[in-house]
Amino acid sequence: MPKRVQRLRTKGWRKSKNCVIVSRPSRFDNPCKISLMEEMGYEDPHEAAVGNFKSWLSGSRFDWPTEEGDVRRERILSDLHLLRGMDLACTCPLDRACHADFLIERANLPSEELNDWILRIRVRVDQGRIRDNKEPFHVKEHLFAADDLRIGDMVRLIDGSLVTVLEIQRGDRGELTVNPGAPNQLNGKVWEHVTVIRKISKEQA
Ligand SMILES: [Zn+2]
């Protein structure tokens, strides 16, 4: 099982072959600095920095709603699979909380689960960007027949709100229900076309 190791800044410290450094200046570094959390008076600055890392990497734009923040998050997400099976080295002492533990947990999910998690984060980030009047990263707005809906699409409703398609159910007569049983359920009988925001792959773009 992959584990976290402490990266020492002393001469002669070497990482093993199946180990990736995830502290500064690696791309997997936690942008939330422990020293800042210390300054802000957190009792456990390590814990606070890890908490921020988790919510940021999971798609929250609350603390860092900038282009740089979104680009850095995406860089980690798209390379996360490279960490699978690897030990991760950070400068944090092993008895303190560290963002590397979260990276280990995520990177070693079954690939389908990991991809699904990343897809949901991308949708969340783009929803946040659209709310903040920024170009979404991954999606373009299109008119689709409801029949062509896919998981991960966002449907724009008449009031402008967005519903993410998580499940599609087709009835006997071909009628669609999006997210059956969920609070954001949509019944498709009345749809001719719906405005859908969808991730466009590189080939299609
Ligand atoms: Zn650390």
Boltz pocket constraint, residues with backbone or C-beta under 6 A from the ligand:
constraints:
  - pocket:
      binder: B
      contacts: [[A, 23], [A, 90], [A, 91], [A, 92], [A, 97], [A, 98], [A, 99], [A, 100]]
      max_distance: 6.0
